[in-house]
Amino acid sequence: MDLTHRHYAKWLQGLVVIFGLGFTMIMAYMLHLDQQRLISQEFRSEYVLRVDSFKQSVLSRLTTLHSLAILFETQPSANKLLFRKVSAKLLTTHPGIQALEWAPRVPHQDREEFERQGLRNYTHFSITERQPKGVIQRADERKEYYPVQFVEPIYGNEIALGFDLLSDTRRQSTIQASRDLALPLATSSIKLVQDPKEQHAFLALRPVYLEQPVTVLEKRAHILGFVVGVFKVQTLIMQSKLGKNEGDIEFLIEDMTESSAAQTLHRHGDMTSSFLPHRIWIEVWGRDWRISAVPTAQFIQSRTSSMPYIVLVIGVLSTILTLLYVRLLYRKQVAIAQAVRAKTHELDKANERLLVLTQVDGLTQVSNRRYFDLQLQKEWRRAVRISSPISLLVVDIDYFKEYNDRYGHVMGDDCLHRVAQALNELAKRSCDVFARIGGEEFVFILPDTERIDLFSENCLAAVRGLRIHHEGSEVSKFVSVSVGGAVMRPETHESEEILLNHADRAMYTAKEAGRNCAHVVDLVKPKQPQLPMSVAD
């Protein structure tokens, strides 16, 4: 090709311009994509901080119910003045709570006497309910009631006095579940009788018992009532960084507990951003909330620069002079980037495989001893920090050596795998841990769990249900297990080894008792009711 020829020179110049412009446009577009990625990362970091602030705001206010419950656990006949004194202090230290209430259990035969006592504290008092049309009237006769006896602050919540929580069918299931499980639970989104604006709100229920019942029937018989917290979702948002919105975030809070339909608790903005929404899940006393957020146009615009356009202009002006060098450099960079991504992908895959190898037992495909040790330390520290109970169960297969001797190690391995999978299905909560810690021995970590008798029986039943023949067993024709459990509410100076040793000894006690049974050790120390004593002083 003769470049001195005018025709070829123009043709070559045209190629230079075309390739130069194309390269420049690609670079400008890549800068735009990278800018979008950085905006997304910055938004996600800010969003996570705000959601975490909202989560801590909600959970810290829910803990006030535990403090208030101590009052009625130690003084079941606490009066209005004592309730007001304790509640006022909690409301002062935890702003944003709509109301704190006490709703005792009132059998029908005691209704008339309960209403007479209520008239001593309030001029107009009776057990009420809300009709479908929204009218508040005297409650119909029922077997039992859970009316609001005390409420603080009284101003703005007067209409809630005497309102029977059990009259609302949507609350009945939550109340009954909280009572039977002895767990604090929150309701789904409700409309408060004392709120004319009908903002989204929910109740948090904390059951109070006369004693420490174990069975469901005992819980139903000994329940005194419920300490109730009334919360407006919008108020909780305003008490956190999520409510300190400067027009840079749009978010949606939904209750996803019922899989059939999601409940919208709060919406800020129309959520029409071109960015995919970031989502975070939080657990609020038995309810699963999902918070979705996207950046606003203001957020995106404030972080968008004109750099892609500057690059485009500079590229067009310098294309003819730097085309060959830029093309070679660009191709080399692309090749390097692709190689890095490929190597990074291979490394990620290798790390994933390594993680599985270090935390999963190869035979049974459940967690191994290393993972168990890490989780036990983690949950132990958490239990110490929040003073919550933690349970440990050690499960050992009975006469497993005889099983191996009779049926061979291949059948023994299959037996271990089947037993492990059956027991693993019992660890239903995300915080529960099930692991194989050696040989035919398995272990459960159950955080926030104080009653494990039923769980122990479920372990025995799960293994019996496999019906694995074991002619060498002296206690059953089928493979069985012995279960030892221990429950503690750990203190700072104690070690997790204490809990493991007690659970292990309990398992050996079950072995000595004849195997195919469970033995549970309760090491929970009774709490000292510090708050009521200080209030009384």
BASE-709370 format. One record per residue (C-alpha): chain; residue in one letter; x, y, z. Coordinates in Angstrom, 2 decimals, decimal comma, m for minus. Layout:
BEGIN
 chain res      xx      yy      zz
     A   A       X       Y       Z
...
***
This chain:
BEGIN
 chain res      xx      yy      zz
     A   M    0,00    0,00    0,00
     A   D    1,42    3,35   m1,11
     A   L    0,73    5,74    1,75
     A   T    1,93    8,67   m0,32
     A   H   m1,08    8,25   m2,52
     A   R   m3,76   10,72   m1,50
     A   H   m6,52    8,17   m1,71
     A   Y   m4,78    5,69    0,62
     A   A   m3,82    8,46    3,05
     A   K   m7,40    9,55    3,42
     A   W   m8,49    5,94    3,81
     A   L   m5,91    5,37    6,56
     A   Q   m6,86    8,60    8,29
     A   G  m10,47    7,50    8,18
     A   L   m9,55    4,20    9,84
     A   V   m7,60    6,04   12,52
     A   V  m10,54    8,33   13,23
     A   I  m13,04    5,46   13,32
     A   F  m10,95    3,28   15,65
     A   G   m9,99    6,24   17,80
     A   L  m13,57    7,36   18,27
     A   G  m14,70    3,81   19,00
     A   F  m11,99    3,30   21,60
     A   T  m12,74    6,66   23,22
     A   M  m16,46    5,89   23,44
     A   I  m15,74    2,51   25,00
     A   M  m13,49    4,08   27,62
     A   A  m16,09    6,72   28,39
     A   Y  m18,80    4,04   28,77
     A   M  m16,60    1,91   31,05
     A   L  m15,98    4,95   33,25
     A   H  m19,72    5,49   33,39
     A   L  m20,32    1,88   34,50
     A   D  m17,56    2,11   37,07
     A   Q  m19,04    5,33   38,37
     A   Q  m22,41    3,61   38,72
     A   R  m20,77    0,75   40,61
     A   L  m19,06    3,12   43,05
     A   I  m22,32    4,98   43,62
     A   S  m24,03    1,66   44,35
     A   Q  m21,30    0,65   46,81
     A   E  m21,40    3,98   48,61
     A   F  m25,18    3,83   48,82
     A   R  m25,13    0,29   50,17
     A   S  m22,63    1,24   52,91
     A   E  m24,79    4,18   53,96
     A   Y  m27,95    2,07   53,79
     A   V  m26,49   m0,71   55,95
     A   L  m25,52    1,81   58,64
     A   R  m29,01    3,29   58,69
     A   V  m30,76   m0,06   58,78
     A   D  m28,48   m1,22   61,59
     A   S  m29,37    1,93   63,52
     A   F  m33,07    1,21   62,96
     A   K  m32,63   m2,41   64,06
     A   Q  m30,85   m1,38   67,26
     A   S  m33,52    1,26   67,89
     A   V  m36,30   m1,33   67,63
     A   L  m34,58   m4,06   69,67
     A   S  m33,48   m1,68   72,44
     A   R  m37,06   m0,54   72,91
     A   L  m38,36   m4,10   72,93
     A   T  m36,03   m4,92   75,82
     A   T  m37,98   m2,50   78,02
     A   L  m40,72   m5,15   78,21
     A   H  m38,32   m7,55   79,96
     A   S  m37,59   m4,87   82,56
     A   L  m41,29   m4,18   83,06
     A   A  m42,10   m7,90   83,24
     A   I  m39,79   m8,27   86,26
     A   L  m42,15   m5,97   88,18
     A   F  m45,10   m8,37   87,81
     A   E  m43,00  m11,51   88,21
     A   T  m41,84  m10,31   91,61
     A   Q  m44,96   m8,35   92,58
     A   P  m48,00   m9,91   90,84
     A   S  m50,36   m7,50   92,60
     A   A  m48,46   m4,34   91,62
     A   N  m50,77   m1,33   91,66
     A   K  m51,30    1,54   89,27
     A   L  m48,83    3,90   90,99
     A   L  m46,00    1,38   90,97
     A   F  m46,67    0,53   87,32
     A   R  m46,66    4,23   86,42
     A   K  m43,39    4,82   88,26
     A   V  m41,54    1,98   86,55
     A   S  m43,08    2,67   83,12
     A   A  m42,34    6,40   83,25
     A   K  m38,66    5,70   83,86
     A   L  m38,51    3,27   80,93
     A   L  m40,34    5,68   78,62
     A   T  m37,93    8,45   79,56
     A   T  m34,83    6,38   78,77
     A   H  m36,35    4,89   75,60
     A   P  m38,29    7,60   73,72
     A   G  m40,39    6,55   70,78
     A   I  m42,61    4,01   72,57
     A   Q  m46,29    4,76   72,04
     A   A  m47,36    3,06   75,27
     A   L  m46,51    0,40   77,84
     A   E  m49,45   m1,68   79,06
     A   W  m50,29   m4,44   81,50
     A   A  m52,99   m6,88   80,36
     A   P  m53,73   m9,54   83,02
     A   R  m55,59  m12,76   82,35
     A   V  m59,17  m12,40   83,63
     A   P  m61,41  m15,51   83,68
     A   H  m65,07  m14,77   82,96
     A   Q  m66,14  m15,51   86,53
     A   D  m63,77  m12,76   87,75
     A   R  m64,83  m10,17   85,18
     A   E  m67,31   m8,31   87,38
     A   E  m64,84   m8,01   90,28
     A   F  m62,05   m6,91   87,87
     A   E  m64,23   m4,15   86,44
     A   R  m65,16   m2,96   89,96
     A   Q  m61,45   m2,74   90,84
     A   G  m60,80   m0,84   87,62
     A   L  m63,37    1,79   88,59
     A   R  m61,29    2,58   91,66
     A   N  m58,47    3,77   89,40
     A   Y  m60,46    5,24   86,51
     A   T  m63,84    6,95   86,38
     A   H  m65,09    4,86   83,45
     A   F  m63,69    1,35   83,16
     A   S  m64,97   m1,86   81,64
     A   I  m63,70   m4,65   79,43
     A   T  m64,27   m3,48   75,86
     A   E  m63,80   m4,61   72,26
     A   R  m63,96   m3,01   68,83
     A   Q  m66,77   m3,92   66,46
     A   P  m66,14   m4,40   62,70
     A   K  m67,37   m0,86   62,06
     A   G  m64,78    0,53   64,47
     A   V  m67,13    1,25   67,39
     A   I  m65,74    0,53   70,88
     A   Q  m68,30   m1,16   73,13
     A   R  m68,49   m3,51   76,10
     A   A  m66,95   m6,88   75,26
     A   D  m69,13   m9,92   74,69
     A   E  m68,90  m12,80   77,12
     A   R  m65,92  m15,09   76,62
     A   K  m64,18  m17,78   78,62
     A   E  m61,31  m15,42   79,45
     A   Y  m60,10  m11,92   78,68
     A   Y  m56,80  m10,05   78,45
     A   P  m57,93   m6,45   79,08
     A   V  m55,53   m3,51   79,39
     A   Q  m55,54   m2,73   83,13
     A   F  m52,71   m0,16   83,22
     A   V  m51,30    2,02   80,45
     A   E  m48,54    4,64   80,46
     A   P  m48,61    7,35   79,27
     A   I  m52,33    7,62   79,91
     A   Y  m52,69   10,77   77,81
     A   G  m53,60    9,82   74,25
     A   N  m54,10    6,16   75,18
     A   E  m57,23    6,45   77,37
     A   I  m59,35    4,49   74,92
     A   A  m57,02    1,49   75,26
     A   L  m57,96    1,04   78,96
     A   G  m60,04   m2,08   79,36
     A   F  m59,58   m3,10   75,71
     A   D  m59,50   m6,89   75,46
     A   L  m56,47   m7,91   73,40
     A   L  m58,03  m11,31   72,81
     A   S  m61,03   m9,78   71,03
     A   D  m59,03   m9,22   67,85
     A   T  m58,80  m12,45   65,83
     A   R  m55,46  m11,38   64,29
     A   R  m53,93  m11,05   67,74
     A   Q  m55,38  m14,26   69,16
     A   S  m52,88  m16,55   67,44
     A   T  m49,94  m14,38   68,56
     A   I  m51,20  m14,20   72,15
     A   Q  m51,82  m17,93   72,33
     A   A  m48,44  m18,76   70,76
     A   S  m46,62  m16,43   73,15
     A   R  m48,44  m17,96   76,11
     A   D  m47,88  m21,60   75,09
     A   L  m44,26  m21,15   74,04
     A   A  m43,30  m18,72   76,82
     A   L  m41,72  m16,50   74,18
     A   P  m41,99  m12,75   73,61
     A   L  m43,67  m12,19   70,24
     A   A  m44,75   m9,27   68,08
     A   T  m48,01   m9,01   66,18
     A   S  m48,47   m8,23   62,53
     A   S  m49,33   m4,70   61,43
     A   I  m52,40   m3,38   63,27
     A   K  m54,45   m0,20   63,56
     A   L  m54,48    1,15   67,11
     A   V  m57,82    1,98   68,74
     A   Q  m56,19    5,14   70,17
     A   D  m54,79    6,35   66,83
     A   P  m57,28    8,23   64,62
     A   K  m54,68    8,49   61,84
     A   E  m54,45    4,67   61,74
     A   Q  m50,71    4,57   61,16
     A   H  m49,00    1,20   60,90
     A   A  m48,24   m0,12   64,37
     A   F  m47,62   m3,41   66,16
     A   L  m47,81   m4,84   69,65
     A   A  m44,96   m6,63   71,39
     A   L  m46,16   m9,19   73,95
     A   R  m44,08  m10,58   76,77
     A   P  m45,84  m13,28   78,88
     A   V  m45,61  m13,24   82,67
     A   Y  m46,19  m16,44   84,69
     A   L  m46,91  m16,96   88,36
     A   E  m44,27  m19,70   88,55
     A   Q  m41,97  m21,36   86,03
     A   P  m44,26  m23,74   84,12
     A   V  m42,88  m26,40   81,83
     A   T  m45,74  m27,94   79,90
     A   V  m48,24  m26,09   77,75
     A   L  m51,07  m26,87   80,17
     A   E  m49,04  m25,48   83,08
     A   K  m48,29  m22,33   81,09
     A   R  m51,97  m21,82   80,36
     A   A  m52,88  m22,38   84,00
     A   H  m50,16  m20,20   85,56
     A   I  m50,06  m17,23   83,21
     A   L  m50,66  m13,90   84,95
     A   G  m50,92  m11,82   81,81
     A   F  m48,87   m9,93   79,28
     A   V  m46,62   m6,90   79,42
     A   V  m47,45   m5,09   76,20
     A   G  m45,47   m2,53   74,25
     A   V  m47,26   m0,43   71,65
     A   F  m45,03    0,79   68,83
     A   K  m45,69    2,91   65,75
     A   V  m43,40    1,99   62,89
     A   Q  m43,00    5,58   61,73
     A   T  m42,02    6,70   65,24
     A   L  m39,36    3,96   65,48
     A   I  m37,97    5,07   62,13
     A   M  m37,74    8,68   63,26
     A   Q  m35,78    7,57   66,36
     A   S  m33,05    6,04   64,16
     A   K  m30,72    7,19   61,40
     A   L  m33,16    5,69   58,91
     A   G  m35,51    8,55   59,78
     A   K  m32,82   11,21   59,35
     A   N  m33,47   11,23   55,62
     A   E  m32,02   14,04   53,56
     A   G  m33,71   13,09   50,32
     A   D  m31,02   10,62   49,35
     A   I  m32,79    7,32   50,02
     A   E  m36,13    5,73   49,28
     A   F  m37,05    2,66   51,28
     A   L  m39,83    0,18   51,90
     A   I  m40,37   m1,84   55,11
     A   E  m42,42   m5,01   54,73
     A   D  m43,50   m7,77   57,11
     A   M  m42,72  m11,03   55,25
     A   T  m43,65  m13,44   58,07
     A   E  m46,76  m14,72   56,28
     A   S  m45,48  m16,20   53,03
     A   S  m48,88  m15,78   51,37
     A   A  m48,77  m11,99   51,39
     A   A  m46,38   m9,25   52,47
     A   Q  m47,58   m6,44   54,74
     A   T  m46,31   m2,96   53,97
     A   L  m45,28   m1,30   57,23
     A   H  m43,79    1,92   55,85
     A   R  m42,98    3,38   52,44
     A   H  m40,76    6,39   51,79
     A   G  m40,66    7,42   48,14
     A   D  m41,96    5,66   45,04
     A   M  m39,00    3,23   44,68
     A   T  m38,62    3,91   40,94
     A   S  m34,83    4,20   40,76
     A   S  m32,92    2,52   37,93
     A   F  m30,75    0,81   40,57
     A   L  m31,71   m2,61   41,84
     A   P  m33,03   m2,37   45,41
     A   H  m30,73   m3,40   48,27
     A   R  m32,49   m5,63   50,80
     A   I  m31,76   m6,45   54,43
     A   W  m33,79   m8,77   56,67
     A   I  m34,24   m8,21   60,40
     A   E  m36,01  m10,39   62,96
     A   V  m38,36   m8,58   65,38
     A   W  m39,62  m10,96   68,06
     A   G  m40,85  m13,67   65,73
     A   R  m41,60  m11,39   62,76
     A   D  m39,46  m11,25   59,62
     A   W  m39,11   m7,70   58,32
     A   R  m37,54   m6,89   54,97
     A   I  m36,17   m3,41   54,29
     A   S  m35,62   m2,55   50,62
     A   A  m33,94    0,70   49,55
     A   V  m32,81    2,50   46,40
     A   P  m30,92    5,79   45,96
     A   T  m32,84    8,84   44,88
     A   A  m32,08   10,85   41,76
     A   Q  m30,59   13,52   44,05
     A   F  m28,16   10,97   45,56
     A   I  m27,09    9,72   42,13
     A   Q  m26,76   13,22   40,64
     A   S  m24,65   14,52   43,53
     A   R  m22,13   11,74   42,96
     A   T  m22,09   11,76   39,17
     A   S  m19,16   13,60   37,59
     A   S  m18,52   14,76   34,05
     A   M  m15,37   12,66   33,79
     A   P  m16,78   10,31   31,08
     A   Y  m17,53   13,32   28,84
     A   I  m14,12   14,85   29,43
     A   V  m12,50   11,56   28,47
     A   L  m14,62   11,45   25,33
     A   V  m13,49   14,95   24,24
     A   I   m9,82   14,31   25,01
     A   G   m9,95   10,98   23,20
     A   V  m11,40   12,52   20,05
     A   L   m8,71   15,25   19,99
     A   S   m5,82   12,82   20,55
     A   T   m7,04    9,89   18,46
     A   I   m4,93   10,50   15,33
     A   L   m1,66   10,88   17,31
     A   T   m2,10    8,08   19,88
     A   L   m4,24    5,47   18,16
     A   L   m1,69    2,67   17,83
     A   Y   m0,26    3,09   21,32
     A   V   m3,69    3,37   22,96
     A   R   m5,03    0,34   21,08
     A   L   m2,08   m1,84   22,15
     A   L   m2,26   m0,61   25,71
     A   Y   m6,01   m1,12   25,87
     A   R   m5,80   m4,67   24,51
     A   K   m3,09   m5,50   27,02
     A   Q   m5,17   m4,09   29,89
     A   V   m8,21   m6,04   28,76
     A   A   m6,17   m9,24   28,63
     A   I   m4,75   m8,59   32,10
     A   A   m8,19   m7,81   33,51
     A   Q   m9,65  m10,98   32,03
     A   A   m6,77  m13,04   33,42
     A   V   m7,21  m11,46   36,86
     A   R  m10,93  m12,15   36,82
     A   A  m10,33  m15,75   35,75
     A   K   m7,73  m16,27   38,47
     A   T   m9,92  m14,54   41,03
     A   H  m12,84  m16,74   40,06
     A   E  m10,68  m19,86   40,40
     A   L   m9,42  m18,63   43,78
     A   D  m12,96  m17,97   44,99
     A   K  m14,01  m21,45   43,96
     A   A  m10,97  m22,92   45,70
     A   N  m11,73  m20,92   48,85
     A   E  m15,32  m22,15   48,79
     A   R  m14,18  m25,76   48,49
     A   L  m11,63  m25,21   51,27
     A   L  m14,29  m23,70   53,53
     A   V  m16,51  m26,73   52,99
     A   L  m13,61  m29,08   53,72
     A   T  m12,71  m27,27   56,95
     A   Q  m16,24  m26,89   58,35
     A   V  m18,21  m29,90   57,04
     A   D  m17,79  m33,52   58,08
     A   G  m16,99  m35,50   54,94
     A   L  m18,89  m38,64   55,94
     A   T  m22,16  m37,25   57,30
     A   Q  m22,22  m33,90   55,44
     A   V  m23,08  m32,02   58,64
     A   S  m20,91  m29,52   60,49
     A   N  m17,67  m30,85   61,99
     A   R  m15,90  m30,39   65,32
     A   R  m14,00  m27,31   64,18
     A   Y  m17,18  m25,51   63,16
     A   F  m18,85  m26,60   66,41
     A   D  m16,00  m25,16   68,52
     A   L  m16,17  m21,83   66,68
     A   Q  m19,97  m21,56   66,99
     A   L  m19,99  m22,61   70,65
     A   Q  m17,49  m19,85   71,49
     A   K  m19,50  m17,35   69,47
     A   E  m22,90  m18,25   71,00
     A   W  m21,37  m18,49   74,49
     A   R  m20,01  m14,94   74,24
     A   R  m23,37  m13,76   72,94
     A   A  m25,23  m15,48   75,80
     A   V  m22,87  m13,88   78,33
     A   R  m23,31  m10,47   76,72
     A   I  m27,13  m10,47   76,72
     A   S  m27,60  m12,83   79,69
     A   S  m29,63  m15,34   77,67
     A   P  m29,86  m19,11   78,19
     A   I  m27,97  m21,54   75,99
     A   S  m28,53  m25,29   75,73
     A   L  m26,22  m28,08   74,62
     A   L  m27,25  m31,64   73,72
     A   V  m24,81  m34,51   73,23
     A   V  m26,22  m37,45   71,25
     A   D  m24,40  m40,79   71,13
     A   I  m25,44  m43,88   69,13
     A   D  m25,98  m46,88   71,40
     A   Y  m23,82  m49,97   70,85
     A   F  m22,34  m48,55   67,67
     A   K  m19,18  m50,63   67,98
     A   E  m21,33  m53,76   68,03
     A   Y  m23,15  m52,44   64,97
     A   N  m19,85  m52,04   63,09
     A   D  m18,68  m55,49   64,18
     A   R  m21,91  m57,14   63,04
     A   Y  m22,68  m55,26   59,82
     A   G  m19,32  m53,90   58,73
     A   H  m17,88  m50,39   58,43
     A   V  m19,67  m49,63   55,16
     A   M  m23,05  m50,17   56,81
     A   G  m21,74  m48,33   59,87
     A   D  m20,88  m45,30   57,75
     A   D  m24,31  m45,42   56,16
     A   C  m25,89  m45,62   59,62
     A   L  m23,92  m42,56   60,76
     A   H  m25,00  m40,62   57,68
     A   R  m28,69  m41,47   58,10
     A   V  m28,72  m40,69   61,81
     A   A  m26,88  m37,39   61,20
     A   Q  m29,33  m36,31   58,50
     A   A  m32,35  m37,18   60,66
     A   L  m31,01  m35,23   63,63
     A   N  m29,89  m32,32   61,44
     A   E  m33,50  m31,76   60,37
     A   L  m34,38  m30,95   63,98
     A   A  m32,13  m27,84   63,91
     A   K  m34,82  m25,70   62,34
     A   R  m33,75  m22,21   63,48
     A   S  m31,00  m20,38   61,68
     A   C  m29,10  m19,99   64,95
     A   D  m29,26  m23,71   65,84
     A   V  m26,07  m25,68   65,24
     A   F  m25,81  m29,44   64,72
     A   A  m22,42  m31,08   64,30
     A   R  m20,56  m34,36   64,46
     A   I  m17,79  m34,06   67,04
     A   G  m16,28  m37,50   66,73
     A   G  m17,06  m41,15   66,04
     A   E  m20,74  m41,79   66,70
     A   E  m21,17  m38,65   68,83
     A   F  m23,16  m35,60   67,74
     A   V  m24,03  m32,32   69,42
     A   F  m26,68  m29,57   69,25
     A   I  m26,15  m25,92   70,19
     A   L  m29,50  m24,25   70,94
     A   P  m29,11  m20,53   71,72
     A   D  m31,87  m18,69   73,60
     A   T  m33,33  m22,03   74,66
     A   E  m34,05  m22,95   78,26
     A   R  m36,39  m25,94   77,87
     A   I  m34,95  m28,90   75,99
     A   D  m36,85  m31,89   77,36
     A   L  m39,19  m32,03   74,37
     A   F  m36,29  m31,47   71,98
     A   S  m34,43  m34,40   73,58
     A   E  m37,45  m36,64   73,09
     A   N  m37,64  m35,52   69,47
     A   C  m34,02  m36,64   69,00
     A   L  m34,86  m40,08   70,37
     A   A  m37,97  m40,30   68,20
     A   A  m36,17  m39,14   65,04
     A   V  m33,59  m41,93   65,31
     A   R  m36,20  m44,55   66,25
     A   G  m38,18  m43,47   63,20
     A   L  m35,31  m44,52   60,92
     A   R  m35,89  m48,16   62,00
     A   I  m32,35  m49,21   61,25
     A   H  m32,06  m52,85   62,36
     A   H  m29,48  m53,48   65,09
     A   E  m29,45  m57,07   66,31
     A   G  m26,41  m56,35   68,47
     A   S  m28,23  m53,77   70,62
     A   E  m29,31  m54,74   74,09
     A   V  m32,02  m52,07   74,35
     A   S  m33,84  m52,21   71,02
     A   K  m34,10  m54,11   67,76
     A   F  m33,30  m50,87   65,99
     A   V  m30,54  m48,30   66,23
     A   S  m31,15  m45,94   69,17
     A   V  m29,32  m43,05   70,80
     A   S  m28,66  m41,73   74,27
     A   V  m29,09  m38,00   74,79
     A   G  m27,51  m35,80   77,42
     A   G  m28,42  m32,13   77,72
     A   A  m27,41  m29,15   79,80
     A   V  m28,88  m25,66   80,07
     A   M  m27,04  m22,61   81,43
     A   R  m27,34  m18,88   81,61
     A   P  m23,59  m18,19   81,52
     A   E  m21,74  m15,52   83,42
     A   T  m18,60  m13,65   82,47
     A   H  m16,19  m15,72   84,54
     A   E  m17,49  m19,06   83,25
     A   S  m16,19  m21,07   80,28
     A   E  m18,14  m22,92   77,63
     A   E  m16,26  m26,06   78,62
     A   I  m18,48  m26,20   81,72
     A   L  m21,60  m26,55   79,59
     A   L  m19,98  m29,15   77,31
     A   N  m18,73  m31,21   80,27
     A   H  m22,15  m31,20   81,94
     A   A  m23,88  m32,21   78,72
     A   D  m21,33  m34,99   78,16
     A   R  m21,78  m36,27   81,72
     A   A  m25,56  m36,13   81,28
     A   M  m25,18  m38,30   78,17
     A   Y  m23,19  m40,85   80,15
     A   T  m25,88  m40,73   82,84
     A   A  m28,41  m41,62   80,15
     A   K  m26,12  m44,48   79,10
     A   E  m25,95  m45,74   82,69
     A   A  m29,74  m45,45   83,00
     A   G  m30,16  m48,04   80,26
     A   R  m29,52  m46,13   77,01
     A   N  m32,22  m45,19   74,49
     A   C  m33,23  m42,33   76,78
     A   A  m32,41  m38,73   77,61
     A   H  m31,09  m36,97   80,68
     A   V  m31,17  m33,17   81,02
     A   V  m29,29  m31,02   83,57
     A   D  m30,72  m27,56   84,32
     A   L  m27,90  m25,24   85,48
     A   V  m29,82  m21,99   85,11
     A   K  m29,37  m19,75   88,13
     A   P  m32,41  m17,68   89,15
     A   K  m32,10  m14,00   88,33
     A   Q  m31,93  m11,40   91,07
     A   P  m34,84   m8,92   90,63
     A   Q  m32,74   m5,77   90,89
     A   L  m35,15   m3,32   89,23
     A   P  m38,23   m3,89   91,42
     A   M  m36,10   m3,62   94,58
     A   S  m34,72   m0,26   93,46
     A   V  m38,21    0,91   92,56
     A   A  m39,52   m0,12   95,95
     A   D  m36,68    1,79   97,63
***
